[in-house]
Amino acid sequence: MALAPRVRRIDSNGHTTFGAGAANFCVGSEATAQRVRTSLREVKGEWFADVTKGLPWFQPEDPNSPSNTGDKPLLGAAGGADVGYNDAVIKAAILGIVGVASLQSYSSDFDHINRHYAGDASGTDVDGAVFTVAFQDPGP
């Protein structure tokens, strides 16, 4: 029995799957990896029900907006991104995701010209299995 809760599968286009019963759900390291990928794409301030969820990928267009959480944006404001800061924020986010027990490896790459951030992470889930994820900023 898996200790990490099951989640509904997401297809290659990022859409939730339906119509296949239990096959629409994943458990164990697959579920943990999916939670990590999904969480890293969540933009802080984007979800009206909880503007504190997600990562501060972008600076809000309106500094007085209710979705402005005051966090330093990962893709940088004036002056560009701070890759060391980004890595620390993203690693902490991964370690805070349900089902993640430890982070074993992490690498990132920031394209300064196009302001594109991507990376790879692997870790151990609460069931003792290894999960791996590749991620990128949710960009436009």
Secondary structure, DSSP 4 states (H G I P E B T S, - for coil): --SSPPEE-B-TTSPBP-SSGGGGEE-HHHHHHHHHHHHHHPBTT-STT-TTSSB--S--SSTTSTT---PPPTT-STT---HHHHHHHHHHHHHTSTTEEEEEEEEEEEETTTTEEEEEEEEEETTS-EEEEEEE----
